[in-house]
Amino acid sequence: MRLMPGLARAQVTMYMPAAHASTLATYDPRTAVSAIIVNWNGREHLETCIESIRQQTLSNIEIIVVDNGSTDASVDFVRARFGAGVVLIEHPSNLGYGRALNDGIRVAVGRYLVALNNDVEVAPTCFAALVEAADRYPNAAFCSPKILSFFDRSVIDNVGHLLYLDGLSRGRGRLEPDRGQYDCSDEIVGPSGCAVLLRRAMLVDVGLFDEKLFAYCEDTDLGLRARLAGWTCRSVPQAVVYHKYSASTTEYSPLKAFLVERNRAWVAVKCLPLPLLLASPVFTALRLGAQAFGVVSRRGAAGQFAAQHSPGALLAILLRAWWAALRGLPRAWRERRMVQRSRRLSVLDSTRILWRYRMGVREIALKE
C-alpha cells in the first residue's frame, strides 16, 4: 500500500464537535479509500487489522483509528508501531460505536469510506473488489463483503444482513459452512457494520450513524434510512473479511443483549413502514415465544445466554430494555417524522422490499 503525501497528517486528532453531513461531499481524489477502525481496548487485535489493510492490492488507502478511551495502551501501540501512517483520533472515554465512526468519517479524505471493527482481518484484494463494485453500481449506498469466521475460515460470519420484521437484524448465512452459496453478487437488504464500504453521497443524503444507539443496530438503522431514500445495498462476496465475532464484548454479554433489544425498538419506530410498524408487536410476540422455547431447549442465542447466566437474568434485561425504549419513544417518534418525510419510496414499495428480504422467526430466535 502506498500512502499519499497528504495522508501523513497530525498523528493525534482530539475530540471534535459534530459537523453537518453536507461537508462529507469533499474528498481527495488521489485517495481511493479511507478505512475507519473503531477501537476500544482492542490492542490485541489492532496489528492484524491494520497490517491487513497495509497489504491491500489497492493503492492509496488512508487508515484512521478512532480510539474510544482505551485503557490497554492501544493508543501508545498505534503511535509506536505505525506512526504517521495512521491518523489517530482519541476520545477521552467510550462515546459509542456510532460516534466513533462518525468522527472518523468527518476527517476522512478518501473517495470511499470503509467502516471496520478492530477485530477483523481484510483479505488482500478486498478493498479493490469493493471499490470495483461501488463504481459499477452507483446507486449502491453500501457494498458488503463476505465475512468469514477468523478462527474457522470455512464458516460464514455473515454476507450482509437479513431483517426480522420487528426491526431486528441477523447476519445472512451466519454459521453456515461456506460452500459458495452466497457467491453471487446481488442486492441485499442491508450491510453488517463490522465491515462495509460506504458511499459519501448516501451519507450526505440521509445523514450519519445514529449516535444515540451507542452500540449495535447502527448498521440496520442507517441501512433502512438509505433504503427508504431509494438507495440499494450490494453483496460483494469477492471481497473477503475474517471476523472474530463479538471479541469486544463477548458473544452473550448482558450489555449487548440490552442494547440490541432497546435499539431494535427505536429502529423499528424510526424506520419501519407504517404497515410493518403496526404489525411489529405481533412479530415481537412470535419472536419472544420462539426465544422462550430456545431457553427451555438451550437453542439459539437466548438459550445460550440463559445457559451462561440464567432465564431470570434474560427476562430482567428484556424488561430494562423495553423500559429504556419506552422512555426514548418520544424522541424516536420525532425522528420517524424526519425519516419518513425524506423517503423517496412509497409506503407500499418500501414494505414490499422489506418483506422480500425478511427472515422467519426460527432463523432469528433458534439459531446462534
N, C-alpha and C positions, 0 to 999 in steps of 0.2 A: 504494500500500500504506500502511495506517495502522498505526503501531506502538502497542500498548497501553502505558500508563504503566509497567506492571511490567516491560516489556522493556528499559527503559533501566537495566540493571544494571551492575555493575562491568565496566569495559571489558576487563580482563585477568583471567582466572582461571588461576592457576598449576596445575601438575600436581596431580592429586587421586588418592587411592587408590581401589581398586575398591570398588564398592558392590553390595549384593545386588540382584538383578533385581526383587524384590518392591517396592522403593522406586519403581519405574517406574510403578506404578499411579496415582500422584498427578500431576495436571496442572492447569493454569489453564484453566477452561472458556472464558475470554474469548479465548484464543489458539488459532486454528484449526490451525495447522501450525508446527512448528519445523523449519526447513531447516538441515541439518548438512552443512557443506562441509569436506572434508578437504583440507588444503593442504600440499604440500612443494615449495618452490622454484617455485611457480606464480604468481608476481607478474604475469606477462603475461596470465594467464587470469582473474584474480580480478575485475577491474572488470566484464567482460562477464557473468560468472556472477552476481555479487551484484546488479548493476543489473537483470538479467532477473528476479530474484526480487522486487526492489522494484517492478517494473512489473506484478506479477500482479493479475488482476482480483479474486482472493480477498483479503479484508481480514484483518488481524490475524495477520501472519506474523512469527515470531521467526527471526532469522538468526544462526546460530552458525558461526564459522570456527574449526576446530581446526588449529593450525599445528604440523607435525612437525619443529621445529628448522630452519626455512628459513634460508638464508644469503643470500637475494636481496632482502632488505628487504621481504618480503611483509608482515610484521607492522607495520612502520612505515607502509606504504601503507594498510593497512586502518584503522589508527588515524587517520591524517590524512584519508583520503577519506570514511570512514563514521562515525567517532566512536562515540558510544554507540548508534548504530543497529545495530551488530553486536556480539554477545557474542563475545569473543575468548579462546580457550584456547591458551596457549603451552606446548608441550612443549620441553624442553631439547635433545632430539635426536629422530631419526626412530624412533618407537616402533611404527610399522606402521599400516596402514590400519584394521585391526580395532580396535586400541587407541584410535586417534583417534576413530573412530565411537562406540565405547562411552563414552568420556569426554564426547563431545558429547551423547549420549543421556542420560547421567546428570544433566546440568544443564538439559536441555530442559524447557520448560513447556508445549509445545503438546499439543493433544489427539491429533494425529497427528504422526508423525516422517517427514521425507523426507531420505534419505541422498543426497548428491550428490558426484560428483567435482568438482574445481575447474575442469576443462576442458569444462564444459557451459554451454549457454545454454538457458534454460527459456522455452518459448512462453508468452505472457501468460495463457492460460486453462488452463495445465497443472495447477496446483495445485487449481483449482476442480473440474476433471474428476476428479482423483484422489480428492479428498475426497467427491465425489458417489458415486463407485463404492464407496469404502470404507464409506460409510453404507448403500449399497444391499446390499452383500454382507458381513454382519457376521462370517462365518466366514473371510473372506479375510485372511490374515496379511500379504499383500503386494499392492499394486496397482502394476503395472509399466507405465510409459508406452511409447509408440512412440518409439524413439531413432533419429534420423536422423544422417547424417554432417554435421558442422558445415560442411565445405567443399563438399560436393555434396548439397544437401538433397533431391534426388530419389533418393538411395541410402540404404538401410536400414543402420544400425549394428546394431541388434537390436530385437526385440519380445519381450523376455523371453528365457529360455534353453531349450535342449534339453539332454538328458543322454545321453552315451555311457555304456554300461553297465560301464565300469571306473571311473566316478566323475568323468570329465572332462566339462565342460560347454562349450557354444558358443552364441553368440547366434543366436536363431531369426531366419531371414531375412537373415543377415549378408551384406552387399554385393549384395543383390538390388535391382533397381530397385523403387521404391515405386509399385506400381500399385493399391494399395488391397487387396492380397491378404490382409493381416493386420488389416483394419479392423473385424473382428468382435470385440466384447468377449467373450472366452471364457476358460476355465480353461487355465492352462499349468502346466508342472512347477515352474518357479521363476523368480525375477527376476534381472536384472542389477544388481549393486551400484552401478553408476555413477550410477543414478537410480532410486529406488524409494521408495514410501510404505510405512512400517512401522506395524503396529498394536501399541500398547502391551501389550494383553492377551496377544498372542503372545510378546512378549519376557519378560513376567512368567512365562509358562507354560514356555518352552523355554530361556530364557537369551539372552545377548547374543552378539555375534560372537566367534569363536574367535581370541583374540589371538596364540596360538602360531603361527598360519599366517603372520603378519606382513603379507603382501600376496598377493592372488589366492586365489580359491576360497572366500573367506569367505561370499560370497553363496550358493554352492552348498551349503556346509555348513549354514548357517542355514536355507536353503530346505528341505533334506532333513530336518533335525530337525523343522521345523514340519510338514512333510508326514506324517512318522511319527506325530506327535501329533494328526493329524486336521485340521489347518488346510489351507486352499487358497491358491492364488495366481491373481489375475485379471490378464489383459491389459487395459489401458485405452488403446486406440490414439487416443482423442480427446485424450489428454494427450500432448503432443509435446515432446521434448527434442532438442537438437542437440549432438553429442559430437565432440570432437577425439580420435579413437581413439589410445590409448597415448601421449598427449602427455607424460605424466610420465616414462615410462621408455624410450620408443622402442618401436616395434612388435616388433622382433626382438631384444630385449635378452637377453643371456645370463643375467642375473639373473632376468628374467621367466620364461625357459624353465625354469630350475632350480626356482624357487618353484612354478610351475604343476605340474610333474611331481611334486615332493615332496608338495605339498599335496593333489594329486589322490589319491595313495595313502593319505594319512591320512584324507581324507574318505570314501574307499571303505571303509576298515576301520571307521570310526566309524558310518557311516550306511547302508550298503547292506544290504538284507535278506539273510539268510544264503544263499539260493539264488543271488542275484546276486553276492554276495561270493565264493562258491566258484567261480563261473564267470568272475569278473573277470580272472584271469590269461589266460584264453583270449581274451577281448575285447582285453586289452592286447597280446597277441601279434599279433592281427589288425591292430590299430592300428599297431603298430610296423612290421609288414610293409608296410602301405599307406604309412606315412610314409617308409620306405626307398625305396619306388618314387617317392614325391614328391621325395625328394632327388635321385634319378637324373634324373627328368624335369623338375625345377625347378617342381614344382607344390605347392600348399598351403603352410602356414606352415613346415613342415620344409624344403621346397625353397627357400623364400625365405631362411630362416635360413642354410642351407648355402651359398647363393649369397653372402650378405653376410659370412659367417665362413668355415666350412669343414665338411665332413661329420665330420671328426675332432673338431672343437670341439663339434659337436652330440652326438656319442657320449660325449665326456668329460662334458658337462653331464648327460646322462641317467644315466651311472654315478654321478656325485656325488649326483644327486637320489635315486636308489634307495638308495644307502648311507645318506644322511641320513634317508630314510623308514624304513629298516630300524632305524636307531638309535632312532627315535621310536616304533617299533611297540608296545613295552610300554605306553607312555602312551596311545597311540591305542586299544589294546585295552581298557584300563581305562575310557576314556571311552565306548567302544562299549557296555560293560555298562550304564552310566548312561543312555545314549541309548535303548537297546533296552528298558530297564525302564520308561521314561517313555512309550513309544509306545502309541497307542490303536488303531492299525490292526493287523490280524493280519499275519503274515508274508506270507500269500497275497495279501491285499488291497494291501499296500504294494508287493509285487513286481509285481502287475498294473498299478498306477498308473505305476510307473517304466518298465515295459515299454511301456505305451501311449504314453509321451512320449519314447521312445528315439529316437536318431538313428543312422544307419548309419555304417559305417566310412569310406565315401567322403566323407561330409559332414564328419566330424571331421578326417580326415587329408589330404584332397586339395583342400580349399577354403582360401583365405587367411583 
